[in-house]
């Protein structure tokens, strides 16, 4: 009996789908502006996702069949664990856009607000539930989205300055618990990491929304 208790934590770690991970979203300001001004209904952008301890070929095939743009999968070392890195596509859309997003894990939604555009990041609740149910059935473990770090790489590819305001984030490694304004000149690039408490809020998929950032 003592031997079983001793090895129980290792068994739980083995069954755990992902202790933590990274979600890195590449964003270009021209795409944001084009969607906000209704020049485009939807623009897809690239996301790199790393899931710690995920290394089963059957899991990869499941994700390929259920996630939009699943590609570039490779095994990497993350937190000293064998993990899976892969790319997906997510849509940037204007609020109220009616399209089929059944394979989009995340949506970046633009809302116009008195001269500025607010952007909200939302998980696709139905898709996440489908993926979570699969991993629970296969590995007996739920996915803890609040343990994933959400990171943004913002590139200003417009020929003008853009005022970028982030909320509860780290900008280029410096913490801003409330809001932070950053003027991006042409070809500027900044790195933004969503704070732990804001990431947990987004992963809770509550009906109340708060913007992740805005541009003006």
C-alpha positions as a printed Julia matrix, in Angstrom:
216×3 Matrix{Float64}:
   0.0    0.0     0.0
   2.81   2.41    0.82
   4.42   1.72   -2.53
   1.2    2.72   -4.35
   0.95   5.97   -2.38
   4.59   6.77   -3.13
   4.1    6.45   -6.88
   0.68   8.11   -7.07
   2.04  11.65   -7.8
   4.12  10.31  -10.68
   1.08   8.52  -12.1
  -0.96  11.73  -11.93
   1.79  13.67  -13.72
   1.89  11.02  -16.42
  -1.86  11.29  -16.97
  -1.81  15.08  -17.0
  -2.35  16.41  -20.51
  -0.6   19.7   -19.98
   0.84  21.29  -16.86
   1.3   24.58  -18.65
   1.91  26.02  -22.08
   2.26  29.08  -24.29
  -0.19  30.69  -26.7
   1.67  33.22  -28.87
  -0.44  35.35  -31.22
   1.11  37.33  -34.09
  -0.81  40.55  -34.77
  -0.35  43.22  -37.45
  -1.92  46.62  -36.95
  -3.03  46.89  -40.59
  -5.1   43.72  -40.15
  -6.7   45.22  -37.05
  -7.51  48.45  -38.89
  -8.88  46.69  -41.99
 -11.31  44.64  -39.91
 -12.34  47.62  -37.76
 -13.05  49.75  -40.84
 -15.0   46.89  -42.47
 -12.58  46.59  -45.39
 -12.47  42.89  -44.53
 -15.05  40.73  -42.72
 -12.42  38.42  -41.28
  -8.63  38.18  -41.39
  -6.83  35.14  -40.05
  -3.63  35.5   -38.09
  -1.05  32.98  -36.91
  -0.82  31.49  -33.44
   1.93  29.25  -32.1
   0.83  27.01  -29.27
   3.05  24.89  -27.02
   1.39  22.21  -24.87
   3.59  20.71  -22.19
   3.83  16.89  -22.05
   1.65  16.36  -25.12
   3.39  13.78  -27.32
   0.84  11.22  -28.5
   0.41  10.82  -32.27
  -3.32  10.11  -31.85
  -3.7   13.44  -30.02
  -1.95  15.22  -32.88
  -4.32  13.67  -35.41
  -7.31  14.72  -33.31
  -6.05  18.3   -33.1
  -5.34  18.37  -36.83
  -8.96  17.41  -37.54
 -10.45  19.93  -35.1
  -8.29  23.07  -35.26
  -8.2   25.54  -38.13
  -4.82  25.72  -39.85
  -3.12  23.09  -37.69
   0.45  22.83  -39.05
   4.19  22.89  -38.29
   3.86  20.4   -35.46
   7.11  19.41  -33.77
   8.24  18.03  -30.45
  10.15  20.5   -28.29
  11.46  20.73  -24.75
   9.35  23.01  -22.55
   9.88  23.27  -18.78
  12.23  20.27  -19.1
   9.36  18.18  -20.54
   8.78  16.75  -24.0
   6.03  18.94  -25.42
   4.25  19.69  -28.66
   4.61  22.94  -30.57
   2.18  23.65  -33.41
   0.6   26.51  -35.34
  -3.07  27.32  -35.84
  -5.06  30.14  -37.42
  -7.46  32.37  -35.49
  -9.82  35.03  -36.9
  -9.82  38.76  -36.31
 -13.44  39.82  -36.76
 -15.73  42.75  -36.16
 -18.33  42.27  -33.46
 -21.49  40.7   -34.89
 -19.79  38.93  -37.82
 -21.75  35.77  -38.63
 -19.42  33.1   -40.02
 -18.52  29.5   -39.23
 -15.92  29.6   -36.42
 -16.44  26.0   -35.3
 -12.72  25.15  -35.74
 -11.31  28.4   -34.34
 -10.02  27.97  -30.79
  -9.7   31.74  -30.18
 -11.38  34.79  -31.66
 -10.07  38.36  -31.62
 -13.14  40.59  -31.76
 -13.1   44.31  -32.69
 -15.61  46.72  -31.19
 -15.7   50.4   -32.21
 -15.93  52.8   -29.27
 -15.96  56.58  -29.87
 -13.02  56.81  -32.23
 -10.97  53.94  -30.88
 -11.3   50.2   -31.45
 -11.38  47.79  -28.54
 -10.25  44.2   -29.06
 -11.52  41.29  -27.01
  -9.95  37.82  -26.9
 -12.39  34.93  -26.49
 -12.07  31.18  -26.41
 -14.48  29.15  -28.49
 -16.39  27.47  -25.66
 -17.93  24.7   -27.79
 -14.65  23.78  -29.46
 -12.74  23.83  -26.19
 -15.39  21.61  -24.61
 -15.0   19.12  -27.47
 -11.22  19.07  -27.12
 -11.38  18.86  -23.33
 -13.84  15.96  -23.48
 -11.53  14.09  -25.83
  -8.52  14.48  -23.54
 -10.54  13.61  -20.47
 -11.78  10.42  -22.13
  -8.32   9.56  -23.45
  -6.08  10.72  -20.59
  -8.53  11.1   -17.67
  -7.52  14.71  -17.22
  -9.12  18.07  -17.9
  -7.18  20.82  -19.7
  -6.33  23.77  -17.43
  -6.46  26.75  -19.77
  -5.66  29.16  -16.95
  -2.15  27.65  -16.81
  -1.39  28.71  -20.36
   0.49  31.98  -20.88
  -1.09  34.25  -23.5
   1.48  36.28  -25.42
   1.03  38.79  -28.23
   3.57  40.04  -30.75
   2.29  43.38  -32.07
   3.76  44.62  -35.36
   2.96  48.08  -36.7
   2.98  47.64  -40.46
   1.03  50.83  -41.17
   2.68  53.97  -42.51
   1.68  56.0   -39.49
   1.93  56.03  -35.73
  -0.56  53.93  -33.82
  -1.59  54.41  -30.2
  -1.73  50.95  -28.63
  -3.31  50.62  -25.18
  -3.01  47.35  -23.27
  -4.76  46.3   -20.08
  -3.31  44.24  -17.22
  -0.31  43.09  -19.23
   3.45  42.95  -19.36
   4.81  45.08  -22.21
   8.37  44.23  -23.27
   8.82  42.56  -19.89
   7.57  45.47  -17.76
   4.37  45.01  -15.76
   1.38  47.35  -16.07
  -1.43  46.22  -13.74
  -4.03  48.64  -15.12
  -3.62  50.23  -18.55
  -0.58  51.29  -20.55
  -0.29  53.48  -23.65
   2.41  52.78  -26.21
   2.89  54.84  -29.37
   4.07  52.53  -32.14
   5.9   54.18  -34.99
   6.14  52.53  -38.41
   7.69  49.02  -38.19
   7.72  49.04  -34.39
   7.29  45.67  -32.72
   6.41  45.04  -29.1
   5.87  41.93  -26.99
   2.86  41.74  -24.69
   2.1   39.03  -22.14
  -1.31  38.92  -20.51
  -1.17  38.96  -16.71
  -1.96  35.76  -14.84
  -5.2   37.12  -13.37
  -6.41  38.39  -16.76
  -5.48  35.07  -18.43
  -7.51  33.23  -15.81
 -10.45  35.55  -16.43
 -10.31  34.97  -20.2
 -10.07  31.19  -19.71
 -13.12  31.24  -17.42
 -15.2   32.2   -20.49
 -17.44  34.42  -18.39
 -20.22  36.28  -20.19
 -18.85  39.66  -19.01
 -16.2   41.02  -21.38
 -13.18  43.26  -20.83
 -10.94  44.47  -23.68
  -7.46  43.06  -23.98
  -6.15  46.09  -25.88
  -7.25  48.99  -28.07
  -5.77  50.94  -30.98
  -6.33  54.5   -32.12
